[in-house]
């Protein structure tokens, strides 16, 4: 890449399950994550939340600071806080209810 040529950056945010907002930006060389957030229409209002620590930001799935310099082709991601620990959520989904266990015992599908 030539010095001074523009950077092509993608900014992504998922406000909830199954929903995603995405923007492709062209920024000047030497731009950082904060510049991408300011230029992105949906992310600009969230920049203050990133600075306050309410939202996290990363590049290609790895947390980074807002002063992180960008390279051509980078993907900036905004992360919302987790409501439930993923391990606990999986345990809850996999744990059969007592009623299901009784039904399985009665039908002979579950051993003690």
Gaussian input, Z-matrix of N, CA and C with variables (Angstrom, degrees):
# hf/3-21g

backbone

0 1
 N
 C     1     B1
 C     2     B2     1     A1
 N     3     B3     2     A2     1     D1
 C     4     B4     3     A3     2     D2
 C     5     B5     4     A4     3     D3
 N     6     B6     5     A5     4     D4
 C     7     B7     6     A6     5     D5
 C     8     B8     7     A7     6     D6
 N     9     B9     8     A8     7     D7
 C    10    B10     9     A9     8     D8
 C    11    B11    10    A10     9     D9
 N    12    B12    11    A11    10    D10
 C    13    B13    12    A12    11    D11
 C    14    B14    13    A13    12    D12
 N    15    B15    14    A14    13    D13
 C    16    B16    15    A15    14    D14
 C    17    B17    16    A16    15    D15
 N    18    B18    17    A17    16    D16
 C    19    B19    18    A18    17    D17
 C    20    B20    19    A19    18    D18
 N    21    B21    20    A20    19    D19
 C    22    B22    21    A21    20    D20
 C    23    B23    22    A22    21    D21
 N    24    B24    23    A23    22    D22
 C    25    B25    24    A24    23    D23
 C    26    B26    25    A25    24    D24
 N    27    B27    26    A26    25    D25
 C    28    B28    27    A27    26    D26
 C    29    B29    28    A28    27    D27
 N    30    B30    29    A29    28    D28
 C    31    B31    30    A30    29    D29
 C    32    B32    31    A31    30    D30
 N    33    B33    32    A32    31    D31
 C    34    B34    33    A33    32    D32
 C    35    B35    34    A34    33    D33
 N    36    B36    35    A35    34    D34
 C    37    B37    36    A36    35    D35
 C    38    B38    37    A37    36    D36
 N    39    B39    38    A38    37    D37
 C    40    B40    39    A39    38    D38
 C    41    B41    40    A40    39    D39
 N    42    B42    41    A41    40    D40
 C    43    B43    42    A42    41    D41
 C    44    B44    43    A43    42    D42
 N    45    B45    44    A44    43    D43
 C    46    B46    45    A45    44    D44
 C    47    B47    46    A46    45    D45
 N    48    B48    47    A47    46    D46
 C    49    B49    48    A48    47    D47
 C    50    B50    49    A49    48    D48
 N    51    B51    50    A50    49    D49
 C    52    B52    51    A51    50    D50
 C    53    B53    52    A52    51    D51
 N    54    B54    53    A53    52    D52
 C    55    B55    54    A54    53    D53
 C    56    B56    55    A55    54    D54
 N    57    B57    56    A56    55    D55
 C    58    B58    57    A57    56    D56
 C    59    B59    58    A58    57    D57
 N    60    B60    59    A59    58    D58
 C    61    B61    60    A60    59    D59
 C    62    B62    61    A61    60    D60
 N    63    B63    62    A62    61    D61
 C    64    B64    63    A63    62    D62
 C    65    B65    64    A64    63    D63
 N    66    B66    65    A65    64    D64
 C    67    B67    66    A66    65    D65
 C    68    B68    67    A67    66    D66
 N    69    B69    68    A68    67    D67
 C    70    B70    69    A69    68    D68
 C    71    B71    70    A70    69    D69
 N    72    B72    71    A71    70    D70
 C    73    B73    72    A72    71    D71
 C    74    B74    73    A73    72    D72
 N    75    B75    74    A74    73    D73
 C    76    B76    75    A75    74    D74
 C    77    B77    76    A76    75    D75
 N    78    B78    77    A77    76    D76
 C    79    B79    78    A78    77    D77
 C    80    B80    79    A79    78    D78
 N    81    B81    80    A80    79    D79
 C    82    B82    81    A81    80    D80
 C    83    B83    82    A82    81    D81
 N    84    B84    83    A83    82    D82
 C    85    B85    84    A84    83    D83
 C    86    B86    85    A85    84    D84
 N    87    B87    86    A86    85    D85
 C    88    B88    87    A87    86    D86
 C    89    B89    88    A88    87    D87
 N    90    B90    89    A89    88    D88
 C    91    B91    90    A90    89    D89
 C    92    B92    91    A91    90    D90
 N    93    B93    92    A92    91    D91
 C    94    B94    93    A93    92    D92
 C    95    B95    94    A94    93    D93
 N    96    B96    95    A95    94    D94
 C    97    B97    96    A96    95    D95
 C    98    B98    97    A97    96    D96
 N    99    B99    98    A98    97    D97
 C   100   B100    99    A99    98    D98
 C   101   B101   100   A100    99    D99
 N   102   B102   101   A101   100   D100
 C   103   B103   102   A102   101   D101
 C   104   B104   103   A103   102   D102
 N   105   B105   104   A104   103   D103
 C   106   B106   105   A105   104   D104
 C   107   B107   106   A106   105   D105
 N   108   B108   107   A107   106   D106
 C   109   B109   108   A108   107   D107
 C   110   B110   109   A109   108   D108
 N   111   B111   110   A110   109   D109
 C   112   B112   111   A111   110   D110
 C   113   B113   112   A112   111   D111
 N   114   B114   113   A113   112   D112
 C   115   B115   114   A114   113   D113
 C   116   B116   115   A115   114   D114
 N   117   B117   116   A116   115   D115
 C   118   B118   117   A117   116   D116
 C   119   B119   118   A118   117   D117
 N   120   B120   119   A119   118   D118
 C   121   B121   120   A120   119   D119
 C   122   B122   121   A121   120   D120
 N   123   B123   122   A122   121   D121
 C   124   B124   123   A123   122   D122
 C   125   B125   124   A124   123   D123
 N   126   B126   125   A125   124   D124
 C   127   B127   126   A126   125   D125
 C   128   B128   127   A127   126   D126
 N   129   B129   128   A128   127   D127
 C   130   B130   129   A129   128   D128
 C   131   B131   130   A130   129   D129
 N   132   B132   131   A131   130   D130
 C   133   B133   132   A132   131   D131
 C   134   B134   133   A133   132   D132
 N   135   B135   134   A134   133   D133
 C   136   B136   135   A135   134   D134
 C   137   B137   136   A136   135   D135
 N   138   B138   137   A137   136   D136
 C   139   B139   138   A138   137   D137
 C   140   B140   139   A139   138   D138
 N   141   B141   140   A140   139   D139
 C   142   B142   141   A141   140   D140
 C   143   B143   142   A142   141   D141
 N   144   B144   143   A143   142   D142
 C   145   B145   144   A144   143   D143
 C   146   B146   145   A145   144   D144
 N   147   B147   146   A146   145   D145
 C   148   B148   147   A147   146   D146
 C   149   B149   148   A148   147   D147
 N   150   B150   149   A149   148   D148
 C   151   B151   150   A150   149   D149
 C   152   B152   151   A151   150   D150
 N   153   B153   152   A152   151   D151
 C   154   B154   153   A153   152   D152
 C   155   B155   154   A154   153   D153
 N   156   B156   155   A155   154   D154
 C   157   B157   156   A156   155   D155
 C   158   B158   157   A157   156   D156
 N   159   B159   158   A158   157   D157
 C   160   B160   159   A159   158   D158
 C   161   B161   160   A160   159   D159
 N   162   B162   161   A161   160   D160
 C   163   B163   162   A162   161   D161
 C   164   B164   163   A163   162   D162
 N   165   B165   164   A164   163   D163
 C   166   B166   165   A165   164   D164
 C   167   B167   166   A166   165   D165
 N   168   B168   167   A167   166   D166
 C   169   B169   168   A168   167   D167
 C   170   B170   169   A169   168   D168
 N   171   B171   170   A170   169   D169
 C   172   B172   171   A171   170   D170
 C   173   B173   172   A172   171   D171
 N   174   B174   173   A173   172   D172
 C   175   B175   174   A174   173   D173
 C   176   B176   175   A175   174   D174
 N   177   B177   176   A176   175   D175
 C   178   B178   177   A177   176   D176
 C   179   B179   178   A178   177   D177
 N   180   B180   179   A179   178   D178
 C   181   B181   180   A180   179   D179
 C   182   B182   181   A181   180   D180
 N   183   B183   182   A182   181   D181
 C   184   B184   183   A183   182   D182
 C   185   B185   184   A184   183   D183
 N   186   B186   185   A185   184   D184
 C   187   B187   186   A186   185   D185
 C   188   B188   187   A187   186   D186
 N   189   B189   188   A188   187   D187
 C   190   B190   189   A189   188   D188
 C   191   B191   190   A190   189   D189
 N   192   B192   191   A191   190   D190
 C   193   B193   192   A192   191   D191
 C   194   B194   193   A193   192   D192
 N   195   B195   194   A194   193   D193
 C   196   B196   195   A195   194   D194
 C   197   B197   196   A196   195   D195
 N   198   B198   197   A197   196   D196
 C   199   B199   198   A198   197   D197
 C   200   B200   199   A199   198   D198
 N   201   B201   200   A200   199   D199
 C   202   B202   201   A201   200   D200
 C   203   B203   202   A202   201   D201
 N   204   B204   203   A203   202   D202
 C   205   B205   204   A204   203   D203
 C   206   B206   205   A205   204   D204
 N   207   B207   206   A206   205   D205
 C   208   B208   207   A207   206   D206
 C   209   B209   208   A208   207   D207
 N   210   B210   209   A209   208   D208
 C   211   B211   210   A210   209   D209
 C   212   B212   211   A211   210   D210
 N   213   B213   212   A212   211   D211
 C   214   B214   213   A213   212   D212
 C   215   B215   214   A214   213   D213
 N   216   B216   215   A215   214   D214
 C   217   B217   216   A216   215   D215
 C   218   B218   217   A217   216   D216
 N   219   B219   218   A218   217   D217
 C   220   B220   219   A219   218   D218
 C   221   B221   220   A220   219   D219
 N   222   B222   221   A221   220   D220
 C   223   B223   222   A222   221   D221
 C   224   B224   223   A223   222   D222
 N   225   B225   224   A224   223   D223
 C   226   B226   225   A225   224   D224
 C   227   B227   226   A226   225   D225
 N   228   B228   227   A227   226   D226
 C   229   B229   228   A228   227   D227
 C   230   B230   229   A229   228   D228
 N   231   B231   230   A230   229   D229
 C   232   B232   231   A231   230   D230
 C   233   B233   232   A232   231   D231
 N   234   B234   233   A233   232   D232
 C   235   B235   234   A234   233   D233
 C   236   B236   235   A235   234   D234
 N   237   B237   236   A236   235   D235
 C   238   B238   237   A237   236   D236
 C   239   B239   238   A238   237   D237
 N   240   B240   239   A239   238   D238
 C   241   B241   240   A240   239   D239
 C   242   B242   241   A241   240   D240
 N   243   B243   242   A242   241   D241
 C   244   B244   243   A243   242   D242
 C   245   B245   244   A244   243   D243
 N   246   B246   245   A245   244   D244
 C   247   B247   246   A246   245   D245
 C   248   B248   247   A247   246   D246
 N   249   B249   248   A248   247   D247
 C   250   B250   249   A249   248   D248
 C   251   B251   250   A250   249   D249
 N   252   B252   251   A251   250   D250
 C   253   B253   252   A252   251   D251
 C   254   B254   253   A253   252   D252
 N   255   B255   254   A254   253   D253
 C   256   B256   255   A255   254   D254
 C   257   B257   256   A256   255   D255
 N   258   B258   257   A257   256   D256
 C   259   B259   258   A258   257   D257
 C   260   B260   259   A259   258   D258
 N   261   B261   260   A260   259   D259
 C   262   B262   261   A261   260   D260
 C   263   B263   262   A262   261   D261
 N   264   B264   263   A263   262   D262
 C   265   B265   264   A264   263   D263
 C   266   B266   265   A265   264   D264
 N   267   B267   266   A266   265   D265
 C   268   B268   267   A267   266   D266
 C   269   B269   268   A268   267   D267
 N   270   B270   269   A269   268   D268
 C   271   B271   270   A270   269   D269
 C   272   B272   271   A271   270   D270
 N   273   B273   272   A272   271   D271
 C   274   B274   273   A273   272   D272
 C   275   B275   274   A274   273   D273
 N   276   B276   275   A275   274   D274
 C   277   B277   276   A276   275   D275
 C   278   B278   277   A277   276   D276
 N   279   B279   278   A278   277   D277
 C   280   B280   279   A279   278   D278
 C   281   B281   280   A280   279   D279
 N   282   B282   281   A281   280   D280
 C   283   B283   282   A282   281   D281
 C   284   B284   283   A283   282   D282
 N   285   B285   284   A284   283   D283
 C   286   B286   285   A285   284   D284
 C   287   B287   286   A286   285   D285
 N   288   B288   287   A287   286   D286
 C   289   B289   288   A288   287   D287
 C   290   B290   289   A289   288   D288
 N   291   B291   290   A290   289   D289
 C   292   B292   291   A291   290   D290
 C   293   B293   292   A292   291   D291
 N   294   B294   293   A293   292   D292
 C   295   B295   294   A294   293   D293
 C   296   B296   295   A295   294   D294
 N   297   B297   296   A296   295   D295
 C   298   B298   297   A297   296   D296
 C   299   B299   298   A298   297   D297
 N   300   B300   299   A299   298   D298
 C   301   B301   300   A300   299   D299
 C   302   B302   301   A301   300   D300
 N   303   B303   302   A302   301   D301
 C   304   B304   303   A303   302   D302
 C   305   B305   304   A304   303   D303
 N   306   B306   305   A305   304   D304
 C   307   B307   306   A306   305   D305
 C   308   B308   307   A307   306   D306
 N   309   B309   308   A308   307   D307
 C   310   B310   309   A309   308   D308
 C   311   B311   310   A310   309   D309
 N   312   B312   311   A311   310   D310
 C   313   B313   312   A312   311   D311
 C   314   B314   313   A313   312   D312
 N   315   B315   314   A314   313   D313
 C   316   B316   315   A315   314   D314
 C   317   B317   316   A316   315   D315
 N   318   B318   317   A317   316   D316
 C   319   B319   318   A318   317   D317
 C   320   B320   319   A319   318   D318
 N   321   B321   320   A320   319   D319
 C   322   B322   321   A321   320   D320
 C   323   B323   322   A322   321   D321
 N   324   B324   323   A323   322   D322
 C   325   B325   324   A324   323   D323
 C   326   B326   325   A325   324   D324
 N   327   B327   326   A326   325   D325
 C   328   B328   327   A327   326   D326
 C   329   B329   328   A328   327   D327
 N   330   B330   329   A329   328   D328
 C   331   B331   330   A330   329   D329
 C   332   B332   331   A331   330   D330
 N   333   B333   332   A332   331   D331
 C   334   B334   333   A333   332   D332
 C   335   B335   334   A334   333   D333

   B1=1.4454
   B2=1.5251
   B3=1.2790
   B4=1.4558
   B5=1.5119
   B6=1.3271
   B7=1.4592
   B8=1.5238
   B9=1.3172
   B10=1.4534
   B11=1.5126
   B12=1.3380
   B13=1.4692
   B14=1.5290
   B15=1.3320
   B16=1.4736
   B17=1.5210
   B18=1.3317
   B19=1.4619
   B20=1.5188
   B21=1.3071
   B22=1.4587
   B23=1.5267
   B24=1.3334
   B25=1.4601
   B26=1.5159
   B27=1.3270
   B28=1.4556
   B29=1.5329
   B30=1.3302
   B31=1.4590
   B32=1.5208
   B33=1.3451
   B34=1.4614
   B35=1.5246
   B36=1.3402
   B37=1.4670
   B38=1.5155
   B39=1.3322
   B40=1.4713
   B41=1.5267
   B42=1.3321
   B43=1.4648
   B44=1.5290
   B45=1.3221
   B46=1.4553
   B47=1.5118
   B48=1.3277
   B49=1.4575
   B50=1.5296
   B51=1.3061
   B52=1.4503
   B53=1.5155
   B54=1.3074
   B55=1.4701
   B56=1.5248
   B57=1.3111
   B58=1.4627
   B59=1.5180
   B60=1.3109
   B61=1.4543
   B62=1.5193
   B63=1.3177
   B64=1.4560
   B65=1.5222
   B66=1.3208
   B67=1.4604
   B68=1.5239
   B69=1.3138
   B70=1.4617
   B71=1.5208
   B72=1.3230
   B73=1.4580
   B74=1.5128
   B75=1.3077
   B76=1.4587
   B77=1.5296
   B78=1.3235
   B79=1.4608
   B80=1.5225
   B81=1.3335
   B82=1.4649
   B83=1.5313
   B84=1.3085
   B85=1.4668
   B86=1.5246
   B87=1.3241
   B88=1.4573
   B89=1.5223
   B90=1.3194
   B91=1.4646
   B92=1.5231
   B93=1.3381
   B94=1.4579
   B95=1.5329
   B96=1.3164
   B97=1.4569
   B98=1.5296
   B99=1.3163
   B100=1.4720
   B101=1.5246
   B102=1.3250
   B103=1.4731
   B104=1.5299
   B105=1.3313
   B106=1.4660
   B107=1.5228
   B108=1.3369
   B109=1.4602
   B110=1.5274
   B111=1.3286
   B112=1.4716
   B113=1.5296
   B114=1.3301
   B115=1.4665
   B116=1.5255
   B117=1.3203
   B118=1.4629
   B119=1.5280
   B120=1.3269
   B121=1.4725
   B122=1.5290
   B123=1.3449
   B124=1.4622
   B125=1.5175
   B126=1.3353
   B127=1.4623
   B128=1.5230
   B129=1.3250
   B130=1.4637
   B131=1.5285
   B132=1.3464
   B133=1.4611
   B134=1.5346
   B135=1.3336
   B136=1.4595
   B137=1.5243
   B138=1.3130
   B139=1.4641
   B140=1.5231
   B141=1.3239
   B142=1.4665
   B143=1.5288
   B144=1.3387
   B145=1.4709
   B146=1.5239
   B147=1.3242
   B148=1.4683
   B149=1.5241
   B150=1.3198
   B151=1.4679
   B152=1.5240
   B153=1.3524
   B154=1.4711
   B155=1.5246
   B156=1.3282
   B157=1.4577
   B158=1.5170
   B159=1.3424
   B160=1.4620
   B161=1.5262
   B162=1.3178
   B163=1.4597
   B164=1.5189
   B165=1.3047
   B166=1.4637
   B167=1.5177
   B168=1.3107
   B169=1.4575
   B170=1.5185
   B171=1.3316
   B172=1.4514
   B173=1.5070
   B174=1.3151
   B175=1.4633
   B176=1.5057
   B177=1.3248
   B178=1.4621
   B179=1.5293
   B180=1.3470
   B181=1.4565
   B182=1.5118
   B183=1.3169
   B184=1.4594
   B185=1.5214
   B186=1.3227
   B187=1.4563
   B188=1.5206
   B189=1.3246
   B190=1.4596
   B191=1.5233
   B192=1.2950
   B193=1.4550
   B194=1.5200
   B195=1.3226
   B196=1.4592
   B197=1.5183
   B198=1.3282
   B199=1.4638
   B200=1.5310
   B201=1.3230
   B202=1.4674
   B203=1.5301
   B204=1.3141
   B205=1.4722
   B206=1.5258
   B207=1.3165
   B208=1.4537
   B209=1.5145
   B210=1.3338
   B211=1.4621
   B212=1.5190
   B213=1.2917
   B214=1.4575
   B215=1.5207
   B216=1.3289
   B217=1.4528
   B218=1.5151
   B219=1.3384
   B220=1.4586
   B221=1.5210
   B222=1.3237
   B223=1.4651
   B224=1.5230
   B225=1.3320
   B226=1.4633
   B227=1.5209
   B228=1.3318
   B229=1.4603
   B230=1.5204
   B231=1.3243
   B232=1.4624
   B233=1.5206
   B234=1.3326
   B235=1.4584
   B236=1.5232
   B237=1.3269
   B238=1.4549
   B239=1.5284
   B240=1.3299
   B241=1.4661
   B242=1.5284
   B243=1.3155
   B244=1.4615
   B245=1.5206
   B246=1.3190
   B247=1.4636
   B248=1.5180
   B249=1.3305
   B250=1.4621
   B251=1.5188
   B252=1.3251
   B253=1.4602
   B254=1.5308
   B255=1.3364
   B256=1.4680
   B257=1.5308
   B258=1.3316
   B259=1.4746
   B260=1.5233
   B261=1.3403
   B262=1.4627
   B263=1.5273
   B264=1.3301
   B265=1.4631
   B266=1.5306
   B267=1.3170
   B268=1.4704
   B269=1.5247
   B270=1.3353
   B271=1.4661
   B272=1.5316
   B273=1.3150
   B274=1.4644
   B275=1.5287
   B276=1.3283
   B277=1.4708
   B278=1.5197
   B279=1.3189
   B280=1.4616
   B281=1.5201
   B282=1.3181
   B283=1.4603
   B284=1.5311
   B285=1.3384
   B286=1.4680
   B287=1.5285
   B288=1.2887
   B289=1.4624
   B290=1.5183
   B291=1.3189
   B292=1.4650
   B293=1.5267
   B294=1.3247
   B295=1.4561
   B296=1.5269
   B297=1.3300
   B298=1.4640
   B299=1.5225
   B300=1.3438
   B301=1.4632
   B302=1.5231
   B303=1.3500
   B304=1.4614
   B305=1.5236
   B306=1.3221
   B307=1.4594
   B308=1.5256
   B309=1.3261
   B310=1.4588
   B311=1.5286
   B312=1.3488
   B313=1.4652
   B314=1.5272
   B315=1.3450
   B316=1.4574
   B317=1.5262
   B318=1.2961
   B319=1.4548
   B320=1.5357
   B321=1.3307
   B322=1.4695
   B323=1.5160
   B324=1.3269
   B325=1.4596
   B326=1.5225
   B327=1.3245
   B328=1.4482
   B329=1.5144
   B330=1.3172
   B331=1.4708
   B332=1.5152
   B333=1.3050
   B334=1.4623
   B335=1.4586
   A1=109.43
   A2=117.18
   A3=121.83
   A4=110.77
   A5=116.32
   A6=120.53
   A7=108.57
   A8=115.89
   A9=120.03
   A10=114.70
   A11=118.54
   A12=119.15
   A13=108.64
   A14=117.44
   A15=120.33
   A16=112.60
   A17=114.60
   A18=122.13
   A19=109.41
   A20=117.00
   A21=122.25
   A22=106.60
   A23=115.83
   A24=122.90
   A25=109.26
   A26=116.15
   A27=122.19
   A28=108.02
   A29=117.91
   A30=123.29
   A31=107.78
   A32=116.49
   A33=121.63
   A34=109.81
   A35=115.56
   A36=122.15
   A37=108.36
   A38=116.49
   A39=121.75
   A40=107.69
   A41=117.69
   A42=119.63
   A43=113.47
   A44=117.56
   A45=121.43
   A46=110.12
   A47=117.26
   A48=120.35
   A49=111.73
   A50=116.52
   A51=122.02
   A52=115.38
   A53=117.86
   A54=121.15
   A55=109.14
   A56=116.34
   A57=119.97
   A58=109.69
   A59=114.99
   A60=121.87
   A61=106.50
   A62=115.79
   A63=120.39
   A64=109.19
   A65=116.21
   A66=121.29
   A67=108.79
   A68=115.18
   A69=121.30
   A70=106.84
   A71=116.16
   A72=122.15
   A73=110.95
   A74=114.84
   A75=121.54
   A76=105.83
   A77=115.78
   A78=121.92
   A79=109.99
   A80=116.62
   A81=118.63
   A82=111.33
   A83=116.45
   A84=121.87
   A85=108.92
   A86=116.19
   A87=121.14
   A88=113.18
   A89=118.17
   A90=121.42
   A91=110.16
   A92=115.22
   A93=120.80
   A94=109.15
   A95=116.88
   A96=122.32
   A97=110.75
   A98=117.36
   A99=121.01
   A100=111.11
   A101=117.56
   A102=121.09
   A103=110.62
   A104=116.56
   A105=120.54
   A106=110.43
   A107=117.53
   A108=120.54
   A109=111.32
   A110=116.84
   A111=120.69
   A112=111.59
   A113=117.38
   A114=121.64
   A115=113.44
   A116=117.09
   A117=121.45
   A118=109.62
   A119=116.27
   A120=121.18
   A121=112.40
   A122=118.97
   A123=119.37
   A124=112.67
   A125=118.21
   A126=120.73
   A127=113.25
   A128=118.15
   A129=121.01
   A130=112.44
   A131=119.56
   A132=118.43
   A133=113.39
   A134=117.62
   A135=121.44
   A136=112.86
   A137=118.04
   A138=120.93
   A139=111.31
   A140=117.34
   A141=120.62
   A142=110.60
   A143=117.48
   A144=120.90
   A145=111.03
   A146=116.92
   A147=120.58
   A148=109.44
   A149=116.75
   A150=120.90
   A151=110.35
   A152=117.21
   A153=121.66
   A154=112.79
   A155=117.49
   A156=121.28
   A157=114.21
   A158=118.63
   A159=120.94
   A160=111.11
   A161=117.33
   A162=123.11
   A163=108.38
   A164=115.95
   A165=120.92
   A166=108.55
   A167=115.62
   A168=120.98
   A169=108.50
   A170=115.08
   A171=119.86
   A172=111.20
   A173=113.57
   A174=122.28
   A175=107.51
   A176=116.51
   A177=122.18
   A178=112.12
   A179=117.09
   A180=121.29
   A181=115.54
   A182=118.21
   A183=121.14
   A184=109.38
   A185=115.39
   A186=119.58
   A187=110.86
   A188=114.60
   A189=120.15
   A190=108.52
   A191=116.28
   A192=121.77
   A193=110.54
   A194=115.89
   A195=119.06
   A196=112.21
   A197=116.75
   A198=120.20
   A199=112.43
   A200=117.09
   A201=122.42
   A202=110.29
   A203=118.87
   A204=120.20
   A205=111.11
   A206=115.90
   A207=122.02
   A208=111.61
   A209=114.77
   A210=121.68
   A211=108.23
   A212=116.22
   A213=121.33
   A214=109.87
   A215=117.13
   A216=121.99
   A217=114.64
   A218=118.40
   A219=120.72
   A220=111.41
   A221=114.14
   A222=121.97
   A223=107.14
   A224=116.46
   A225=122.55
   A226=107.11
   A227=116.25
   A228=121.15
   A229=110.10
   A230=116.21
   A231=122.29
   A232=107.66
   A233=116.63
   A234=121.23
   A235=109.93
   A236=116.38
   A237=120.05
   A238=108.07
   A239=117.89
   A240=119.42
   A241=111.39
   A242=115.91
   A243=121.27
   A244=109.13
   A245=116.25
   A246=120.53
   A247=111.04
   A248=115.85
   A249=122.01
   A250=107.37
   A251=115.77
   A252=120.10
   A253=108.25
   A254=118.77
   A255=120.92
   A256=113.63
   A257=117.48
   A258=119.39
   A259=110.84
   A260=116.61
   A261=119.99
   A262=110.98
   A263=117.08
   A264=120.69
   A265=110.16
   A266=117.41
   A267=120.55
   A268=110.49
   A269=116.50
   A270=119.26
   A271=110.81
   A272=116.27
   A273=120.11
   A274=111.62
   A275=116.62
   A276=119.41
   A277=111.60
   A278=117.03
   A279=120.95
   A280=113.06
   A281=117.85
   A282=121.41
   A283=109.24
   A284=116.46
   A285=117.69
   A286=109.94
   A287=116.25
   A288=120.42
   A289=109.61
   A290=116.07
   A291=120.31
   A292=111.02
   A293=116.47
   A294=120.20
   A295=110.49
   A296=117.40
   A297=121.19
   A298=110.48
   A299=117.16
   A300=120.43
   A301=111.18
   A302=117.18
   A303=121.02
   A304=110.83
   A305=116.14
   A306=120.24
   A307=110.83
   A308=117.22
   A309=120.60
   A310=110.68
   A311=116.95
   A312=119.53
   A313=110.88
   A314=114.92
   A315=118.87
   A316=111.85
   A317=116.59
   A318=119.34
   A319=112.57
   A320=116.61
   A321=120.70
   A322=113.60
   A323=118.82
   A324=120.79
   A325=113.06
   A326=118.19
   A327=120.39
   A328=109.42
   A329=116.97
   A330=121.06
   A331=108.47
   A332=114.36
   A333=119.27
   A334=110.88
   D1=136.19
   D2=179.47
   D3=-73.48
   D4=148.60
   D5=175.53
   D6=-66.58
   D7=133.08
   D8=178.39
   D9=89.69
   D10=-7.86
   D11=178.93
   D12=-76.72
   D13=149.51
   D14=-175.26
   D15=-66.99
   D16=153.43
   D17=177.68
   D18=-96.86
   D19=137.88
   D20=175.02
   D21=-102.57
   D22=113.48
   D23=-172.73
   D24=-122.54
   D25=143.54
   D26=175.57
   D27=-111.97
   D28=133.41
   D29=176.86
   D30=-116.19
   D31=131.85
   D32=-175.09
   D33=-133.21
   D34=140.76
   D35=174.62
   D36=-145.90
   D37=136.04
   D38=176.31
   D39=-111.52
   D40=102.87
   D41=-178.39
   D42=-70.11
   D43=-19.79
   D44=178.86
   D45=-167.30
   D46=175.17
   D47=179.99
   D48=-58.43
   D49=130.94
   D50=176.80
   D51=78.05
   D52=2.56
   D53=-179.91
   D54=-120.55
   D55=141.36
   D56=178.82
   D57=-146.57
   D58=142.68
   D59=173.25
   D60=-115.78
   D61=136.54
   D62=-175.29
   D63=-141.80
   D64=140.59
   D65=176.95
   D66=-141.50
   D67=141.33
   D68=175.49
   D69=-107.61
   D70=126.25
   D71=-175.79
   D72=-119.08
   D73=155.82
   D74=171.43
   D75=-119.58
   D76=115.72
   D77=-175.75
   D78=-119.24
   D79=155.92
   D80=177.34
   D81=-69.71
   D82=154.43
   D83=177.29
   D84=-57.49
   D85=143.87
   D86=-179.72
   D87=89.26
   D88=3.70
   D89=179.67
   D90=-72.30
   D91=156.45
   D92=178.43
   D93=-121.18
   D94=179.61
   D95=-177.54
   D96=-58.00
   D97=-41.47
   D98=179.51
   D99=-59.35
   D100=-38.77
   D101=178.22
   D102=-63.27
   D103=-40.87
   D104=179.46
   D105=-64.67
   D106=-41.06
   D107=179.45
   D108=-65.15
   D109=-40.08
   D110=179.53
   D111=-65.98
   D112=-36.05
   D113=-176.95
   D114=-79.85
   D115=-22.85
   D116=-177.29
   D117=-82.24
   D118=126.49
   D119=-175.38
   D120=-60.03
   D121=-45.32
   D122=-177.69
   D123=-80.70
   D124=-22.22
   D125=-177.07
   D126=-90.56
   D127=-21.96
   D128=-177.26
   D129=-55.03
   D130=-45.68
   D131=178.68
   D132=-65.88
   D133=-20.92
   D134=-178.46
   D135=-89.16
   D136=-7.74
   D137=-177.34
   D138=-58.31
   D139=-38.83
   D140=178.78
   D141=-64.47
   D142=-37.29
   D143=178.36
   D144=-65.91
   D145=-33.29
   D146=176.78
   D147=-68.08
   D148=-44.18
   D149=-180.00
   D150=-63.74
   D151=-39.65
   D152=179.94
   D153=-74.42
   D154=-15.11
   D155=180.00
   D156=93.53
   D157=3.43
   D158=178.30
   D159=-71.44
   D160=-31.77
   D161=175.48
   D162=-121.08
   D163=150.66
   D164=176.08
   D165=-106.58
   D166=159.30
   D167=179.08
   D168=-131.62
   D169=148.41
   D170=179.60
   D171=-150.33
   D172=171.63
   D173=177.38
   D174=-124.59
   D175=119.66
   D176=179.42
   D177=52.13
   D178=45.32
   D179=174.16
   D180=82.25
   D181=6.09
   D182=178.52
   D183=-121.69
   D184=130.22
   D185=-179.68
   D186=-58.68
   D187=143.49
   D188=176.57
   D189=-150.48
   D190=169.71
   D191=177.75
   D192=-88.44
   D193=165.97
   D194=-178.61
   D195=-73.84
   D196=-13.73
   D197=178.11
   D198=-91.60
   D199=5.30
   D200=179.86
   D201=-64.55
   D202=124.69
   D203=177.10
   D204=-67.31
   D205=147.55
   D206=-179.37
   D207=-102.08
   D208=153.48
   D209=173.85
   D210=-118.99
   D211=159.31
   D212=179.96
   D213=-56.85
   D214=131.35
   D215=178.24
   D216=89.63
   D217=1.72
   D218=-179.52
   D219=-67.31
   D220=153.94
   D221=175.49
   D222=-118.90
   D223=116.66
   D224=178.69
   D225=-95.38
   D226=128.70
   D227=-176.48
   D228=-121.58
   D229=133.90
   D230=173.74
   D231=-98.07
   D232=130.09
   D233=-177.41
   D234=-111.69
   D235=126.01
   D236=174.99
   D237=-85.98
   D238=157.44
   D239=-179.32
   D240=-67.47
   D241=148.87
   D242=177.85
   D243=-76.16
   D244=136.74
   D245=177.18
   D246=-85.16
   D247=-30.83
   D248=-178.17
   D249=-136.46
   D250=141.61
   D251=175.16
   D252=-63.84
   D253=126.72
   D254=-177.11
   D255=-55.92
   D256=-35.17
   D257=179.24
   D258=-66.91
   D259=-41.49
   D260=178.71
   D261=-65.86
   D262=-39.81
   D263=179.89
   D264=-62.40
   D265=-41.19
   D266=179.07
   D267=-65.68
   D268=-42.85
   D269=178.74
   D270=-59.56
   D271=-42.56
   D272=179.77
   D273=-63.95
   D274=-40.03
   D275=179.39
   D276=-67.56
   D277=-34.08
   D278=-175.67
   D279=-86.37
   D280=-18.80
   D281=-177.34
   D282=-76.96
   D283=116.01
   D284=178.25
   D285=-72.05
   D286=148.40
   D287=178.07
   D288=-73.87
   D289=161.59
   D290=179.59
   D291=-60.44
   D292=-38.21
   D293=179.98
   D294=-62.97
   D295=-42.11
   D296=178.52
   D297=-64.27
   D298=-40.14
   D299=179.49
   D300=-63.76
   D301=-42.59
   D302=178.32
   D303=-61.44
   D304=-44.32
   D305=-179.85
   D306=-62.54
   D307=-39.44
   D308=179.84
   D309=-68.26
   D310=-38.73
   D311=178.36
   D312=-64.39
   D313=-43.21
   D314=-179.44
   D315=-64.19
   D316=-34.84
   D317=-179.91
   D318=-85.66
   D319=-4.81
   D320=176.30
   D321=84.33
   D322=12.91
   D323=-178.32
   D324=-90.99
   D325=-8.46
   D326=-176.56
   D327=-126.57
   D328=128.25
   D329=177.97
   D330=-94.59
   D331=151.95
   D332=178.65
   D333=-84.12

